[in-house]
């Protein structure tokens, strides 16, 4: 009886697995077809499928081929993914110059993450002025992380003249968005009147936000001290 149950369970498992495998193959075929007919988003999704081994064996070479197609079709996410491949040397030789080239394309095609990645690349090279411009463009496209970087560059005088007053709107925007561990910075600016008029209520607001929403321990301490 037990053997029969196990046999039936095994047959059921294989049936479900085969069904899921067929479904994945069908979706992948549809994406490949759409990609071949000029849909850049589909090309990127095929690349992602092989990058993250979603129902297929991981293959960086195939992923690169489809990311390249996507980027040629001006799909920003495809360009970013291709830049990452060159940065990490996955499926292609490691090449930071090419990596930046594709980040720039992504940025030019309207991809905020491409502008942000380009900024990171320039910052790692200590080309702070170029990094600042890239982060500022990312911020203008809605990147909270880009806004955070612009604000911090103003605070630190990196690639731009140091100016706490100019840092404020960028850090506020970043804090109200998804950027992590930035709210304490703007709280400090208001608490210690760094380029702005002291405002302890605003400082308290940003410390609280950093503590409760971003789980920043330093922001929590600052919030408790200002109460």
Order of alpha helices (4+ residues) and beta strands (2+ residues): alpha-alpha-alpha-alpha-alpha-alpha-alpha-alpha-alpha-alpha-alpha-alpha
